[in-house]
Amino acid sequence: MKYTNEMEKALLTAHGVCYEEYKRKLHVRLEVEKRREQDYLTCKRLVSDLDGKIHV
C-alpha cells in the first residue's frame, strides 16, 4: 500500500507521530494501535447507545 500525504497528516494530527517514526519504532506503533482500539470501542459504544435511544 502506498502511503499518501493525507494519511501522513491524519496520523500526525491524531497521534502526534509521523509515519517514519510509526514504521521504525515498535513501541510507538503499539501505543498508536492501542489508542486506535480504544477510540474504536468508544465510538462503537456511543453508536450502540444512540441506536438504542433512537429505536425506543
PyMOL Python script that loads the backbone (N, CA, C, O; Angstrom):
from pymol import cmd

cmd.read_pdbstr("""\
ATOM      1  N   MET A   1       0.848  -1.176   0.000  1.00  0.00           N
ATOM      2  CA  MET A   1       0.000   0.000   0.000  1.00  0.00           C
ATOM      3  C   MET A   1       0.895   1.241   0.000  1.00  0.00           C
ATOM      4  O   MET A   1       1.853   1.335   0.768  1.00  0.00           O
ATOM      5  N   LYS A   2       0.573   2.160  -0.851  1.00  0.00           N
ATOM      6  CA  LYS A   2       1.327   3.411  -0.917  1.00  0.00           C
ATOM      7  C   LYS A   2       0.807   4.366   0.151  1.00  0.00           C
ATOM      8  O   LYS A   2      -0.400   4.557   0.301  1.00  0.00           O
ATOM      9  N   TYR A   3       1.734   4.958   0.885  1.00  0.00           N
ATOM     10  CA  TYR A   3       1.379   5.884   1.954  1.00  0.00           C
ATOM     11  C   TYR A   3       1.262   7.283   1.380  1.00  0.00           C
ATOM     12  O   TYR A   3       2.211   7.778   0.771  1.00  0.00           O
ATOM     13  N   THR A   4       0.108   7.937   1.561  1.00  0.00           N
ATOM     14  CA  THR A   4      -0.133   9.248   0.957  1.00  0.00           C
ATOM     15  C   THR A   4       0.093  10.377   1.959  1.00  0.00           C
ATOM     16  O   THR A   4       0.205  10.148   3.163  1.00  0.00           O
ATOM     17  N   ASN A   5       0.157  11.588   1.440  1.00  0.00           N
ATOM     18  CA  ASN A   5       0.308  12.772   2.296  1.00  0.00           C
ATOM     19  C   ASN A   5      -0.882  12.935   3.236  1.00  0.00           C
ATOM     20  O   ASN A   5      -0.720  13.364   4.378  1.00  0.00           O
ATOM     21  N   GLU A   6      -2.079  12.594   2.757  1.00  0.00           N
ATOM     22  CA  GLU A   6      -3.268  12.708   3.601  1.00  0.00           C
ATOM     23  C   GLU A   6      -3.193  11.735   4.772  1.00  0.00           C
ATOM     24  O   GLU A   6      -3.605  12.062   5.886  1.00  0.00           O
ATOM     25  N   MET A   7      -2.670  10.548   4.519  1.00  0.00           N
ATOM     26  CA  MET A   7      -2.509   9.566   5.588  1.00  0.00           C
ATOM     27  C   MET A   7      -1.475  10.047   6.603  1.00  0.00           C
ATOM     28  O   MET A   7      -1.641   9.857   7.808  1.00  0.00           O
ATOM     29  N   GLU A   8      -0.417  10.667   6.109  1.00  0.00           N
ATOM     30  CA  GLU A   8       0.622  11.215   6.987  1.00  0.00           C
ATOM     31  C   GLU A   8       0.042  12.306   7.889  1.00  0.00           C
ATOM     32  O   GLU A   8       0.295  12.324   9.093  1.00  0.00           O
ATOM     33  N   LYS A   9      -0.736  13.212   7.298  1.00  0.00           N
ATOM     34  CA  LYS A   9      -1.353  14.293   8.068  1.00  0.00           C
ATOM     35  C   LYS A   9      -2.295  13.743   9.130  1.00  0.00           C
ATOM     36  O   LYS A   9      -2.304  14.216  10.266  1.00  0.00           O
ATOM     37  N   ALA A  10      -3.081  12.748   8.758  1.00  0.00           N
ATOM     38  CA  ALA A  10      -4.040  12.173   9.701  1.00  0.00           C
ATOM     39  C   ALA A  10      -3.323  11.514  10.876  1.00  0.00           C
ATOM     40  O   ALA A  10      -3.733  11.691  12.023  1.00  0.00           O
ATOM     41  N   LEU A  11      -2.267  10.761  10.609  1.00  0.00           N
ATOM     42  CA  LEU A  11      -1.509  10.105  11.674  1.00  0.00           C
ATOM     43  C   LEU A  11      -0.858  11.142  12.585  1.00  0.00           C
ATOM     44  O   LEU A  11      -0.868  11.001  13.808  1.00  0.00           O
ATOM     45  N   LEU A  12      -0.302  12.165  11.987  1.00  0.00           N
ATOM     46  CA  LEU A  12       0.352  13.217  12.755  1.00  0.00           C
ATOM     47  C   LEU A  12      -0.658  13.998  13.596  1.00  0.00           C
ATOM     48  O   LEU A  12      -0.394  14.301  14.760  1.00  0.00           O
ATOM     49  N   THR A  13      -1.797  14.319  13.020  1.00  0.00           N
ATOM     50  CA  THR A  13      -2.823  15.073  13.738  1.00  0.00           C
ATOM     51  C   THR A  13      -3.448  14.246  14.863  1.00  0.00           C
ATOM     52  O   THR A  13      -3.611  14.738  15.979  1.00  0.00           O
ATOM     53  N   ALA A  14      -3.789  13.021  14.577  1.00  0.00           N
ATOM     54  CA  ALA A  14      -4.499  12.195  15.552  1.00  0.00           C
ATOM     55  C   ALA A  14      -3.594  11.640  16.651  1.00  0.00           C
ATOM     56  O   ALA A  14      -4.021  11.489  17.796  1.00  0.00           O
ATOM     57  N   HIS A  15      -2.340  11.338  16.296  1.00  0.00           N
ATOM     58  CA  HIS A  15      -1.484  10.638  17.256  1.00  0.00           C
ATOM     59  C   HIS A  15      -0.147  11.324  17.540  1.00  0.00           C
ATOM     60  O   HIS A  15       0.602  10.892  18.416  1.00  0.00           O
ATOM     61  N   GLY A  16       0.145  12.378  16.808  1.00  0.00           N
ATOM     62  CA  GLY A  16       1.354  13.142  17.086  1.00  0.00           C
ATOM     63  C   GLY A  16       2.653  12.488  16.653  1.00  0.00           C
ATOM     64  O   GLY A  16       3.721  12.841  17.154  1.00  0.00           O
ATOM     65  N   VAL A  17       2.575  11.540  15.729  1.00  0.00           N
ATOM     66  CA  VAL A  17       3.791  10.894  15.218  1.00  0.00           C
ATOM     67  C   VAL A  17       3.741  10.856  13.700  1.00  0.00           C
ATOM     68  O   VAL A  17       2.669  10.759  13.103  1.00  0.00           O
ATOM     69  N   CYS A  18       4.908  10.933  13.086  1.00  0.00           N
ATOM     70  CA  CYS A  18       4.971  10.822  11.636  1.00  0.00           C
ATOM     71  C   CYS A  18       5.063   9.345  11.258  1.00  0.00           C
ATOM     72  O   CYS A  18       5.369   8.497  12.096  1.00  0.00           O
ATOM     73  N   TYR A  19       4.797   9.052   9.995  1.00  0.00           N
ATOM     74  CA  TYR A  19       4.773   7.665   9.555  1.00  0.00           C
ATOM     75  C   TYR A  19       6.133   6.991   9.699  1.00  0.00           C
ATOM     76  O   TYR A  19       6.203   5.814  10.053  1.00  0.00           O
ATOM     77  N   GLU A  20       7.203   7.715   9.433  1.00  0.00           N
ATOM     78  CA  GLU A  20       8.542   7.124   9.548  1.00  0.00           C
ATOM     79  C   GLU A  20       8.808   6.639  10.967  1.00  0.00           C
ATOM     80  O   GLU A  20       9.344   5.548  11.163  1.00  0.00           O
ATOM     81  N   GLU A  21       8.436   7.447  11.956  1.00  0.00           N
ATOM     82  CA  GLU A  21       8.619   7.041  13.348  1.00  0.00           C
ATOM     83  C   GLU A  21       7.693   5.871  13.680  1.00  0.00           C
ATOM     84  O   GLU A  21       8.101   4.936  14.369  1.00  0.00           O
ATOM     85  N   TYR A  22       6.465   5.917  13.199  1.00  0.00           N
ATOM     86  CA  TYR A  22       5.498   4.840  13.406  1.00  0.00           C
ATOM     87  C   TYR A  22       6.033   3.531  12.829  1.00  0.00           C
ATOM     88  O   TYR A  22       5.918   2.470  13.443  1.00  0.00           O
ATOM     89  N   LYS A  23       6.614   3.629  11.648  1.00  0.00           N
ATOM     90  CA  LYS A  23       7.108   2.437  10.955  1.00  0.00           C
ATOM     91  C   LYS A  23       8.351   1.861  11.641  1.00  0.00           C
ATOM     92  O   LYS A  23       8.504   0.641  11.714  1.00  0.00           O
ATOM     93  N   ARG A  24       9.228   2.715  12.139  1.00  0.00           N
ATOM     94  CA  ARG A  24      10.515   2.264  12.696  1.00  0.00           C
ATOM     95  C   ARG A  24      10.451   1.789  14.137  1.00  0.00           C
ATOM     96  O   ARG A  24      11.188   0.877  14.514  1.00  0.00           O
ATOM     97  N   LYS A  25       9.588   2.383  14.952  1.00  0.00           N
ATOM     98  CA  LYS A  25       9.616   2.110  16.394  1.00  0.00           C
ATOM     99  C   LYS A  25       8.395   1.296  16.828  1.00  0.00           C
ATOM    100  O   LYS A  25       7.255   1.749  16.732  1.00  0.00           O
ATOM    101  N   LEU A  26       8.668   0.102  17.300  1.00  0.00           N
ATOM    102  CA  LEU A  26       7.600  -0.801  17.707  1.00  0.00           C
ATOM    103  C   LEU A  26       6.773  -0.220  18.851  1.00  0.00           C
ATOM    104  O   LEU A  26       5.546  -0.308  18.825  1.00  0.00           O
ATOM    105  N   HIS A  27       7.419   0.368  19.848  1.00  0.00           N
ATOM    106  CA  HIS A  27       6.657   0.886  20.989  1.00  0.00           C
ATOM    107  C   HIS A  27       5.719   2.020  20.577  1.00  0.00           C
ATOM    108  O   HIS A  27       4.633   2.159  21.140  1.00  0.00           O
ATOM    109  N   VAL A  28       6.125   2.823  19.607  1.00  0.00           N
ATOM    110  CA  VAL A  28       5.255   3.896  19.102  1.00  0.00           C
ATOM    111  C   VAL A  28       4.062   3.272  18.382  1.00  0.00           C
ATOM    112  O   VAL A  28       2.922   3.692  18.578  1.00  0.00           O
ATOM    113  N   ARG A  29       4.327   2.278  17.557  1.00  0.00           N
ATOM    114  CA  ARG A  29       3.267   1.604  16.818  1.00  0.00           C
ATOM    115  C   ARG A  29       2.252   0.962  17.768  1.00  0.00           C
ATOM    116  O   ARG A  29       1.043   1.052  17.551  1.00  0.00           O
ATOM    117  N   LEU A  30       2.754   0.319  18.816  1.00  0.00           N
ATOM    118  CA  LEU A  30       1.864  -0.323  19.779  1.00  0.00           C
ATOM    119  C   LEU A  30       0.987   0.691  20.501  1.00  0.00           C
ATOM    120  O   LEU A  30      -0.201   0.447  20.711  1.00  0.00           O
ATOM    121  N   GLU A  31       1.567   1.831  20.883  1.00  0.00           N
ATOM    122  CA  GLU A  31       0.783   2.878  21.540  1.00  0.00           C
ATOM    123  C   GLU A  31      -0.295   3.445  20.611  1.00  0.00           C
ATOM    124  O   GLU A  31      -1.437   3.650  21.024  1.00  0.00           O
ATOM    125  N   VAL A  32       0.077   3.692  19.362  1.00  0.00           N
ATOM    126  CA  VAL A  32      -0.889   4.223  18.392  1.00  0.00           C
ATOM    127  C   VAL A  32      -2.019   3.219  18.187  1.00  0.00           C
ATOM    128  O   VAL A  32      -3.190   3.599  18.173  1.00  0.00           O
ATOM    129  N   GLU A  33      -1.685   1.962  18.030  1.00  0.00           N
ATOM    130  CA  GLU A  33      -2.709   0.946  17.805  1.00  0.00           C
ATOM    131  C   GLU A  33      -3.584   0.757  19.039  1.00  0.00           C
ATOM    132  O   GLU A  33      -4.775   0.476  18.910  1.00  0.00           O
ATOM    133  N   LYS A  34      -3.016   0.906  20.229  1.00  0.00           N
ATOM    134  CA  LYS A  34      -3.801   0.810  21.459  1.00  0.00           C
ATOM    135  C   LYS A  34      -4.812   1.959  21.516  1.00  0.00           C
ATOM    136  O   LYS A  34      -5.970   1.753  21.880  1.00  0.00           O
ATOM    137  N   ARG A  35      -4.372   3.169  21.154  1.00  0.00           N
ATOM    138  CA  ARG A  35      -5.289   4.322  21.140  1.00  0.00           C
ATOM    139  C   ARG A  35      -6.371   4.150  20.076  1.00  0.00           C
ATOM    140  O   ARG A  35      -7.530   4.496  20.306  1.00  0.00           O
ATOM    141  N   ARG A  36      -5.997   3.619  18.922  1.00  0.00           N
ATOM    142  CA  ARG A  36      -6.982   3.382  17.863  1.00  0.00           C
ATOM    143  C   ARG A  36      -8.045   2.397  18.323  1.00  0.00           C
ATOM    144  O   ARG A  36      -9.234   2.592  18.069  1.00  0.00           O
ATOM    145  N   GLU A  37      -7.617   1.346  18.996  1.00  0.00           N
ATOM    146  CA  GLU A  37      -8.554   0.350  19.506  1.00  0.00           C
ATOM    147  C   GLU A  37      -9.507   0.976  20.531  1.00  0.00           C
ATOM    148  O   GLU A  37     -10.711   0.717  20.502  1.00  0.00           O
ATOM    149  N   GLN A  38      -8.971   1.793  21.427  1.00  0.00           N
ATOM    150  CA  GLN A  38      -9.798   2.476  22.425  1.00  0.00           C
ATOM    151  C   GLN A  38     -10.798   3.413  21.750  1.00  0.00           C
ATOM    152  O   GLN A  38     -11.970   3.442  22.125  1.00  0.00           O
ATOM    153  N   ASP A  39     -10.340   4.177  20.756  1.00  0.00           N
ATOM    154  CA  ASP A  39     -11.234   5.076  20.019  1.00  0.00           C
ATOM    155  C   ASP A  39     -12.348   4.290  19.336  1.00  0.00           C
ATOM    156  O   ASP A  39     -13.509   4.698  19.358  1.00  0.00           O
ATOM    157  N   TYR A  40     -11.990   3.169  18.736  1.00  0.00           N
ATOM    158  CA  TYR A  40     -12.961   2.324  18.049  1.00  0.00           C
ATOM    159  C   TYR A  40     -14.022   1.820  19.029  1.00  0.00           C
ATOM    160  O   TYR A  40     -15.219   1.893  18.749  1.00  0.00           O
ATOM    161  N   LEU A  41     -13.577   1.309  20.176  1.00  0.00           N
ATOM    162  CA  LEU A  41     -14.514   0.782  21.165  1.00  0.00           C
ATOM    163  C   LEU A  41     -15.415   1.877  21.730  1.00  0.00           C
ATOM    164  O   LEU A  41     -16.609   1.659  21.938  1.00  0.00           O
ATOM    165  N   THR A  42     -14.845   3.046  21.977  1.00  0.00           N
ATOM    166  CA  THR A  42     -15.632   4.178  22.471  1.00  0.00           C
ATOM    167  C   THR A  42     -16.707   4.567  21.458  1.00  0.00           C
ATOM    168  O   THR A  42     -17.866   4.762  21.824  1.00  0.00           O
ATOM    169  N   CYS A  43     -16.330   4.676  20.208  1.00  0.00           N
ATOM    170  CA  CYS A  43     -17.287   5.043  19.156  1.00  0.00           C
ATOM    171  C   CYS A  43     -18.356   3.974  18.995  1.00  0.00           C
ATOM    172  O   CYS A  43     -19.530   4.286  18.793  1.00  0.00           O
ATOM    173  N   LYS A  44     -17.950   2.723  19.084  1.00  0.00           N
ATOM    174  CA  LYS A  44     -18.895   1.621  18.953  1.00  0.00           C
ATOM    175  C   LYS A  44     -19.935   1.682  20.079  1.00  0.00           C
ATOM    176  O   LYS A  44     -21.124   1.470  19.837  1.00  0.00           O
ATOM    177  N   ARG A  45     -19.488   1.972  21.308  1.00  0.00           N
ATOM    178  CA  ARG A  45     -20.411   2.095  22.437  1.00  0.00           C
ATOM    179  C   ARG A  45     -21.359   3.276  22.242  1.00  0.00           C
ATOM    180  O   ARG A  45     -22.556   3.164  22.508  1.00  0.00           O
ATOM    181  N   LEU A  46     -20.827   4.410  21.777  1.00  0.00           N
ATOM    182  CA  LEU A  46     -21.668   5.590  21.544  1.00  0.00           C
ATOM    183  C   LEU A  46     -22.739   5.313  20.502  1.00  0.00           C
ATOM    184  O   LEU A  46     -23.898   5.688  20.677  1.00  0.00           O
ATOM    185  N   VAL A  47     -22.350   4.659  19.426  1.00  0.00           N
ATOM    186  CA  VAL A  47     -23.309   4.339  18.373  1.00  0.00           C
ATOM    187  C   VAL A  47     -24.375   3.389  18.909  1.00  0.00           C
ATOM    188  O   VAL A  47     -25.561   3.548  18.620  1.00  0.00           O
ATOM    189  N   SER A  48     -23.951   2.420  19.676  1.00  0.00           N
ATOM    190  CA  SER A  48     -24.899   1.475  20.258  1.00  0.00           C
ATOM    191  C   SER A  48     -25.874   2.190  21.190  1.00  0.00           C
ATOM    192  O   SER A  48     -27.077   1.932  21.139  1.00  0.00           O
ATOM    193  N   ASP A  49     -25.374   3.074  22.033  1.00  0.00           N
ATOM    194  CA  ASP A  49     -26.229   3.839  22.940  1.00  0.00           C
ATOM    195  C   ASP A  49     -27.216   4.709  22.169  1.00  0.00           C
ATOM    196  O   ASP A  49     -28.406   4.736  22.481  1.00  0.00           O
ATOM    197  N   LEU A  50     -26.715   5.415  21.168  1.00  0.00           N
ATOM    198  CA  LEU A  50     -27.590   6.286  20.365  1.00  0.00           C
ATOM    199  C   LEU A  50     -28.610   5.471  19.601  1.00  0.00           C
ATOM    200  O   LEU A  50     -29.772   5.866  19.501  1.00  0.00           O
ATOM    201  N   ASP A  51     -28.195   4.347  19.064  1.00  0.00           N
ATOM    202  CA  ASP A  51     -29.090   3.487  18.313  1.00  0.00           C
ATOM    203  C   ASP A  51     -30.212   2.978  19.223  1.00  0.00           C
ATOM    204  O   ASP A  51     -31.368   2.900  18.809  1.00  0.00           O
ATOM    205  N   GLY A  52     -29.863   2.638  20.451  1.00  0.00           N
ATOM    206  CA  GLY A  52     -30.885   2.195  21.400  1.00  0.00           C
ATOM    207  C   GLY A  52     -31.868   3.294  21.745  1.00  0.00           C
ATOM    208  O   GLY A  52     -33.054   3.022  21.931  1.00  0.00           O
ATOM    209  N   LYS A  53     -31.404   4.520  21.833  1.00  0.00           N
ATOM    210  CA  LYS A  53     -32.294   5.650  22.155  1.00  0.00           C
ATOM    211  C   LYS A  53     -33.185   6.022  20.980  1.00  0.00           C
ATOM    212  O   LYS A  53     -34.322   6.456  21.169  1.00  0.00           O
ATOM    213  N   ILE A  54     -32.678   5.854  19.788  1.00  0.00           N
ATOM    214  CA  ILE A  54     -33.455   6.209  18.591  1.00  0.00           C
ATOM    215  C   ILE A  54     -34.612   5.234  18.382  1.00  0.00           C
ATOM    216  O   ILE A  54     -35.705   5.635  17.984  1.00  0.00           O
ATOM    217  N   HIS A  55     -34.367   3.964  18.651  1.00  0.00           N
ATOM    218  CA  HIS A  55     -35.372   2.931  18.380  1.00  0.00           C
ATOM    219  C   HIS A  55     -36.287   2.642  19.560  1.00  0.00           C
ATOM    220  O   HIS A  55     -36.982   1.626  19.570  1.00  0.00           O
ATOM    221  N   VAL A  56     -36.296   3.520  20.547  1.00  0.00           N
ATOM    222  CA  VAL A  56     -37.170   3.313  21.710  1.00  0.00           C
ATOM    223  C   VAL A  56     -38.544   3.857  21.439  1.00  0.00           C
ATOM    224  O   VAL A  56     -39.420   3.776  22.300  1.00  0.00           O
TER     225      VAL A  56
END
""", "prot")
cmd.dss("prot")
cmd.show_as("cartoon", "prot")
cmd.util.cbc("prot")
cmd.orient("prot")
